[in-house]
Amino acid sequence: MLWKQDRALLLEQEYQAKRHQIAQYFDKTAVKAWERLTSNDESLSFIRESVRAGREKMQQHILERIGDNLSGKSVLDAGCGTGVLAMDLIARNANVVAVDISPSLIKIARERFSRYEKLKNGGDVKFVWGDMLDPTFGDFDHIVFMDSTIHYKSTNAIGLINKLCSRARESIIFTFVPLTPLLAIKFTLGKFFPKGDRAPAIEPASERSLCDLISRNVHGWEISGMKRVSTYFYTSQAVELRRV
């Protein structure tokens, strides 16, 4: 029992340290680049355009899995960034809590939402600066982590997902970076890119080991689907969990 407590404390410390590092990166170093990346009318470098295209494909997959009409449904967008996915969910009449650890990104999301009058006739949204694990947000029909856990080791990522499983009624969709030989080469090449084109440290995981972690740690849920999206400089794999 003591070993389990020590292990839980270590994982919590690792999570908080990484969370602080990610918050600093997105709030200070990359906020302007992220604003451009998630804009529809900004021209980008080839590298960032590839990332934008990959993210758009992944967002579309997530929307397809959650459904076209989300009237009466609640969704937690955990790690919402500038609110691109959240606004698509609102357009489908969902009631959304969109949370991010960067106050600068939340500010951009709020400003963008204020300009889209048509969305105000759809669902509802609350953009919040805070921790995705905050229990005061309540329970949700669906919880989405799009590229929100990719900077954490698999054990920590599964720990986050497991904590939120108790607050999801229907589904959880998260993404991870699949560990492949080609991706390892891309990571090596990425070290030679300008610092402005680099993302914070990513923790790839093998699909097999991740599925094993889910089966051993996430009880009462099962994997109901997977989808890998890959462009030149974006590779991510979605995992959908449904209640058993």
C-alpha positions in Angstrom: 0.0 0.0 0.0 2.8 2.4 0.9 4.5 1.7 -2.5 1.3 2.6 -4.3 1.0 5.8 -2.4 4.6 6.7 -3.2 4.0 5.9 -6.8 0.9 8.0 -6.9 2.7 10.9 -5.3 5.6 10.6 -7.9 3.1 10.6 -10.8 1.4 13.7 -9.4 4.7 15.5 -9.0 5.7 14.6 -12.6 2.3 15.8 -13.8 2.5 19.2 -12.1 6.1 19.8 -13.2 5.2 19.0 -16.9 2.0 21.0 -16.6 4.0 24.0 -15.5 6.5 23.6 -18.4 3.7 23.3 -21.0 1.9 26.3 -19.6 5.0 28.4 -19.8 5.7 27.3 -23.4 2.2 28.0 -24.8 1.6 31.2 -22.7 5.0 32.8 -23.3 7.0 31.3 -26.1 4.5 30.0 -28.7 1.3 32.0 -28.2 1.7 34.1 -31.4 2.7 31.0 -33.4 -0.3 29.1 -32.1 -2.6 31.9 -32.9 -1.4 31.9 -36.5 -1.5 28.1 -36.7 -5.1 27.9 -35.7 -6.2 30.8 -37.9 -8.0 30.1 -41.2 -6.5 33.1 -43.0 -2.9 33.2 -42.0 -0.2 32.0 -44.4 2.3 29.6 -42.8 5.6 27.9 -43.5 5.5 24.4 -45.1 6.1 22.8 -41.7 3.3 24.6 -39.9 0.9 24.2 -42.8 1.5 20.5 -42.6 0.6 20.6 -38.9 -2.5 22.7 -39.5 -3.7 20.2 -42.1 -3.2 17.2 -39.8 -4.9 18.9 -36.9 -7.9 19.8 -39.1 -8.2 16.1 -40.2 -8.1 15.0 -36.6 -10.7 17.5 -35.5 -13.0 16.3 -38.2 -12.6 12.7 -37.1 -13.4 13.6 -33.5 -16.5 15.5 -34.5 -17.7 12.6 -36.6 -17.3 10.2 -33.7 -19.2 12.5 -31.2 -22.1 13.1 -33.6 -23.7 15.8 -35.8 -26.5 16.9 -33.4 -25.3 17.4 -29.8 -28.4 19.2 -28.5 -28.6 18.6 -24.8 -25.2 17.1 -24.6 -22.3 18.4 -22.5 -18.7 18.2 -23.6 -15.4 19.0 -21.8 -12.7 20.2 -24.3 -9.6 19.5 -22.2 -6.7 21.6 -23.5 -8.9 23.7 -25.9 -6.1 26.0 -27.0 -7.6 28.8 -29.1 -11.0 27.1 -29.1 -11.2 25.8 -32.7 -12.7 22.4 -31.8 -14.9 24.0 -29.1 -16.5 26.3 -31.6 -17.2 23.4 -33.9 -18.9 21.6 -31.0 -21.0 24.7 -30.3 -22.1 24.8 -33.9 -23.5 21.3 -33.3 -25.5 22.6 -30.3 -23.3 21.1 -27.6 -22.9 22.8 -24.2 -19.1 23.1 -23.9 -16.6 23.7 -21.1 -13.3 24.5 -22.8 -10.4 24.7 -20.5 -6.7 25.4 -21.1 -3.7 26.1 -18.9 -2.6 29.1 -21.0 -4.5 32.3 -20.1 -3.2 33.9 -23.4 -4.8 31.1 -25.5 -8.1 31.4 -23.6 -8.1 35.1 -24.3 -7.7 34.4 -28.0 -10.5 31.8 -27.9 -12.9 34.3 -26.2 -12.1 37.0 -28.7 -12.7 34.8 -31.6 -15.9 33.5 -30.2 -17.2 37.0 -29.7 -16.8 37.6 -33.5 -18.9 34.6 -34.5 -22.5 35.7 -34.0 -23.9 32.6 -35.7 -22.4 30.4 -33.0 -24.4 32.2 -30.3 -27.5 30.6 -31.7 -26.1 27.2 -31.3 -24.8 25.6 -28.1 -23.2 27.2 -25.1 -19.5 27.6 -24.2 -17.5 28.6 -21.2 -13.8 29.2 -21.9 -11.9 28.7 -18.7 -8.2 29.2 -17.7 -7.4 26.3 -15.4 -6.7 22.6 -14.8 -8.6 20.1 -16.9 -8.8 17.9 -13.8 -10.7 20.5 -11.7 -13.7 18.6 -10.3 -15.8 21.8 -10.0 -16.5 21.6 -13.8 -18.8 18.7 -13.1 -19.7 15.7 -15.2 -20.0 15.5 -19.0 -21.5 13.3 -21.7 -18.3 13.4 -23.7 -14.7 14.4 -22.8 -12.1 15.2 -25.5 -8.3 15.6 -25.2 -7.0 16.5 -28.6 -3.2 16.5 -28.4 -3.5 17.5 -24.8 -1.7 14.5 -23.2 1.0 14.0 -25.9 3.6 15.8 -23.7 3.1 13.4 -20.8 4.6 10.0 -20.3 2.1 7.2 -21.0 1.6 6.4 -17.3 0.8 10.0 -16.5 -1.5 10.3 -19.6 -3.5 7.2 -18.6 -3.7 8.5 -15.1 -5.3 11.7 -16.3 -7.7 9.8 -18.5 -8.6 7.5 -15.7 -9.4 10.4 -13.3 -11.8 11.9 -15.9 -13.5 8.6 -16.7 -15.4 9.0 -13.5 -16.8 12.2 -14.8 -17.8 11.1 -18.4 -21.1 9.4 -19.1 -20.7 8.3 -22.7 -17.3 8.6 -24.3 -13.8 9.9 -23.9 -11.6 10.6 -27.0 -7.9 11.3 -26.6 -5.0 11.4 -28.9 -1.4 10.2 -28.6 1.7 10.2 -30.8 2.3 6.7 -32.1 5.9 5.5 -31.8 7.0 4.4 -35.3 10.4 4.2 -37.1 9.4 7.0 -39.4 8.4 9.2 -36.5 11.7 8.6 -34.8 13.5 9.9 -37.9 11.2 13.0 -38.0 12.0 13.7 -34.3 15.7 13.6 -35.2 15.3 15.9 -38.2 13.2 18.2 -36.0 16.2 19.1 -33.9 17.6 21.0 -36.9 14.5 23.1 -37.4 14.4 26.8 -36.2 13.3 27.0 -32.6 10.2 28.8 -33.7 9.0 25.7 -35.6 9.6 23.3 -32.7 6.9 22.0 -30.4 7.5 21.2 -26.7 8.9 17.8 -25.9 6.5 15.0 -27.1 6.3 11.6 -25.5 5.5 9.0 -28.2 3.9 5.7 -27.2 3.5 2.3 -28.9 -0.1 1.4 -29.6 0.3 -2.0 -28.0 1.8 -0.7 -24.7 -0.9 2.0 -24.5 -3.7 -0.4 -25.0 -2.2 -2.6 -22.3 -2.1 0.3 -19.9 -5.8 1.0 -20.7 -6.8 -2.6 -20.1 -5.0 -2.7 -16.8 -5.9 0.7 -15.4 -9.1 2.1 -16.9 -11.8 -0.2 -15.6 -15.4 -0.1 -16.9 -14.4 1.3 -20.3 -13.3 -0.3 -23.5 -11.6 0.9 -26.7 -14.3 1.4 -29.4 -12.2 2.8 -32.1 -8.9 4.2 -33.3 -7.9 6.6 -36.1 -4.4 7.6 -37.1 -3.8 10.9 -39.0 -0.5 11.6 -40.5 0.9 14.5 -42.7 4.5 15.4 -43.3 5.0 17.0 -39.8 1.9 15.9 -37.9 1.2 12.4 -36.7 -1.4 11.6 -34.1 -3.7 8.7 -33.2 -7.2 9.1 -31.7 -8.5 6.5 -29.2 -12.2 6.4 -28.4 -13.3 4.9 -25.1 -16.9 3.9 -24.3 -18.4 2.6 -21.2 -18.8 -1.2 -21.0 
